[in-house]
Amino acid sequence: MSPNFDRHRRLRSSAAMRDLVRETVLHTDDLIYPIFVKEGKEAKTEVSSMPGVFQFPLHELEAEIEELTKLGIKAIILFGLPDDKDDVGTGAYHDHGIVQEATRLVKKLAPEMIVIADTCLCEFTDHGHCGVIENGEVKNDASLELLKQTAVSQAKAGADIIAPSNMMDGFVQVIREGLDEAGYQDIPIMSYAVKYASAFYGPFRDAANSAPQFGDRKTYQMDPANRLEALREARSDEQEGADFLIVKPSLSYLDIIRDVRNQTNLPVVAYNVSGEYAMVKAASANGWIDEERIVMEMLTSMKRAGVSLIITYFAKDVALYLKGDA
């Protein structure tokens, strides 16, 4: 008489069988690669806390874009490092700012490459905050006009997608109105809809030279303890006209990704952030983990949680893994 239990192992009996029934598959088309671009003529500089990640001057950007194209990576997100900063982040919305110039160059080198412009002020302000400061406070409404100017300038330079990241209330609505008024009705907005005030951003601040000079960002980024607030934030951005919704960070927020996925029909994007990248690279350098298996498991978990796209510093590594060339 046969035992009275289920034989789940039948569908794990061989590699071919496991491939046949695999529910979640990671593709190169799912990946968005962040690039840091800087003004000046000095050589590219590796970020000390992010091995393999560089700050690129424009004259060295061509080789990077060629490599990404050969790997089959079709989308990048640009972050800018200006030479000069001021209290209102003028470089963010200047028509010849570093992100605008990099956008023009990438679209010239690789017209089919999707260029996403990070739309924020923190890399361009001398105080490192994501908006206008009055009496020691980040002012919400006063910051919106500068974000609108930044988005329009980036679209004018050729950005395919605008990605506002500062978490000001109403930023999607104001940017959408600004883009439409300027004739960029067809440019989508990839909103950082759910962005937590996270300790996982540390290495990014090294890469983007964007650490706040006083205080923190807890009045505009979310409390990591909150879940329902994320749904309110995502719903507001969708109602205001967002076309994509980003959840950031990713690994400690897979439950939030699933909640947002269940609430919306828009594409959901995970940002696999700098701290998540740096921890894996450090553990791998010490021989403590199998980097390829860890990276693929991490990114697959994000897709399994419900994302359509992943912004990740591992994009080039993953493309090589998928090609079998790593």
Solvent accessible surface area in square Angstrom, and as a share of the most:
residue,aa,sasa,rsa
1,M,243,1.08
2,S,90,0.58
3,P,74,0.47
4,N,156,0.80
5,F,121,0.50
6,D,105,0.54
7,R,114,0.42
8,H,120,0.53
9,R,192,0.70
10,R,164,0.60
11,L,97,0.48
12,R,141,0.51
13,S,83,0.53
14,S,48,0.31
15,A,63,0.49
16,A,76,0.59
17,M,62,0.28
18,R,105,0.38
19,D,85,0.44
20,L,142,0.71
21,V,62,0.36
22,R,128,0.47
23,E,172,0.77
24,T,29,0.17
25,V,70,0.40
26,L,10,0.05
27,H,96,0.43
28,T,27,0.16
29,D,87,0.45
30,D,14,0.07
31,L,3,0.01
32,I,3,0.01
33,Y,9,0.03
34,P,2,0.02
35,I,2,0.01
36,F,0,0.00
37,V,0,0.00
38,K,14,0.06
39,E,57,0.25
40,G,41,0.40
41,K,175,0.74
42,E,110,0.49
43,A,65,0.50
44,K,88,0.37
45,T,58,0.33
46,E,85,0.38
47,V,8,0.04
48,S,109,0.70
49,S,36,0.23
50,M,0,0.00
51,P,63,0.40
52,G,38,0.37
53,V,4,0.02
54,F,54,0.22
55,Q,21,0.10
56,F,10,0.04
57,P,0,0.00
58,L,54,0.27
59,H,101,0.45
60,E,46,0.21
61,L,0,0.00
62,E,83,0.37
63,A,70,0.54
64,E,10,0.05
65,I,3,0.02
66,E,88,0.39
67,E,75,0.34
68,L,0,0.00
69,T,78,0.45
70,K,163,0.69
71,L,18,0.09
72,G,28,0.27
73,I,2,0.01
74,K,118,0.50
75,A,13,0.10
76,I,0,0.00
77,I,0,0.00
78,L,0,0.00
79,F,4,0.02
80,G,0,0.00
81,L,9,0.04
82,P,18,0.12
83,D,98,0.51
84,D,119,0.61
85,K,76,0.32
86,D,47,0.24
87,D,84,0.44
88,V,53,0.30
89,G,0,0.00
90,T,51,0.29
91,G,19,0.19
92,A,2,0.01
93,Y,38,0.15
94,H,92,0.41
95,D,54,0.28
96,H,119,0.53
97,G,4,0.04
98,I,5,0.02
99,V,4,0.03
100,Q,1,0.00
101,E,49,0.22
102,A,0,0.00
103,T,0,0.00
104,R,81,0.29
105,L,46,0.23
106,V,0,0.00
107,K,45,0.19
108,K,164,0.69
109,L,59,0.29
110,A,14,0.11
111,P,86,0.54
112,E,154,0.69
113,M,8,0.03
114,I,65,0.33
115,V,0,0.00
116,I,1,0.00
117,A,0,0.00
118,D,9,0.05
119,T,0,0.00
120,C,4,0.02
121,L,1,0.00
122,C,8,0.05
123,E,4,0.02
124,F,9,0.04
125,T,2,0.01
126,D,77,0.40
127,H,18,0.08
128,G,4,0.03
129,H,3,0.01
130,C,1,0.00
131,G,1,0.01
132,V,22,0.13
133,I,44,0.23
134,E,78,0.35
135,N,157,0.80
136,G,49,0.48
137,E,104,0.47
138,V,33,0.19
139,K,71,0.30
140,N,42,0.22
141,D,110,0.57
142,A,44,0.34
143,S,0,0.00
144,L,19,0.09
145,E,82,0.37
146,L,24,0.12
147,L,1,0.00
148,K,48,0.20
149,Q,72,0.32
150,T,0,0.00
151,A,0,0.00
152,V,36,0.21
153,S,6,0.04
154,Q,3,0.01
155,A,6,0.05
156,K,122,0.52
157,A,7,0.06
158,G,30,0.28
159,A,2,0.01
160,D,37,0.19
161,I,15,0.08
162,I,0,0.00
163,A,0,0.00
164,P,0,0.00
165,S,4,0.03
166,N,0,0.00
167,M,10,0.04
168,M,6,0.03
169,D,98,0.51
170,G,24,0.23
171,F,5,0.02
172,V,0,0.00
173,Q,88,0.39
174,V,31,0.18
175,I,0,0.00
176,R,36,0.13
177,E,84,0.38
178,G,3,0.03
179,L,0,0.00
180,D,50,0.26
181,E,140,0.63
182,A,48,0.37
183,G,50,0.48
184,Y,58,0.22
185,Q,111,0.49
186,D,137,0.71
187,I,31,0.16
188,P,36,0.22
189,I,0,0.00
190,M,1,0.00
191,S,0,0.00
192,Y,1,0.01
193,A,0,0.00
194,V,0,0.00
195,K,15,0.06
196,Y,0,0.00
197,A,19,0.15
198,S,14,0.09
199,A,103,0.80
200,F,56,0.23
201,Y,7,0.03
202,G,37,0.36
203,P,21,0.13
204,F,22,0.09
205,R,56,0.20
206,D,74,0.38
207,A,0,0.00
208,A,0,0.00
209,N,82,0.42
210,S,0,0.00
211,A,46,0.36
212,P,30,0.19
213,Q,128,0.57
214,F,86,0.36
215,G,68,0.65
216,D,73,0.38
217,R,17,0.06
218,K,140,0.60
219,T,126,0.73
220,Y,20,0.08
221,Q,8,0.04
222,M,4,0.02
223,D,73,0.38
224,P,69,0.43
225,A,90,0.70
226,N,58,0.30
227,R,125,0.46
228,L,123,0.61
229,E,43,0.19
230,A,0,0.00
231,L,35,0.18
232,R,141,0.51
233,E,42,0.19
234,A,0,0.00
235,R,109,0.40
236,S,47,0.30
237,D,6,0.03
238,E,62,0.28
239,Q,140,0.62
240,E,41,0.18
241,G,26,0.25
242,A,7,0.05
243,D,51,0.26
244,F,33,0.14
245,L,1,0.00
246,I,0,0.00
247,V,0,0.00
248,K,12,0.05
249,P,0,0.00
250,S,0,0.00
251,L,52,0.26
252,S,65,0.42
253,Y,15,0.06
254,L,46,0.23
255,D,71,0.37
256,I,6,0.03
257,I,0,0.00
258,R,94,0.34
259,D,23,0.12
260,V,0,0.00
261,R,52,0.19
262,N,108,0.55
263,Q,56,0.25
264,T,8,0.04
265,N,152,0.78
266,L,38,0.19
267,P,47,0.30
268,V,0,0.00
269,V,0,0.00
270,A,0,0.00
271,Y,2,0.01
272,N,0,0.00
273,V,2,0.01
274,S,1,0.00
275,G,7,0.07
276,E,0,0.00
277,Y,5,0.02
278,A,18,0.14
279,M,106,0.47
280,V,13,0.07
281,K,34,0.14
282,A,55,0.43
283,A,19,0.15
284,S,29,0.19
285,A,91,0.71
286,N,85,0.44
287,G,65,0.62
288,W,187,0.65
289,I,55,0.28
290,D,76,0.40
291,E,36,0.16
292,E,74,0.33
293,R,178,0.65
294,I,56,0.29
295,V,0,0.00
296,M,45,0.20
297,E,121,0.54
298,M,21,0.09
299,L,0,0.00
300,T,36,0.21
301,S,11,0.07
302,M,0,0.00
303,K,42,0.18
304,R,147,0.54
305,A,13,0.10
306,G,11,0.11
307,V,7,0.04
308,S,45,0.29
309,L,38,0.19
310,I,0,0.00
311,I,0,0.00
312,T,0,0.00
313,Y,7,0.03
314,F,0,0.00
315,A,0,0.00
316,K,33,0.14
317,D,37,0.19
318,V,0,0.00
319,A,0,0.00
320,L,60,0.30
321,Y,31,0.12
322,L,73,0.36
323,K,104,0.44
324,G,64,0.61
325,D,95,0.49
326,A,81,0.63
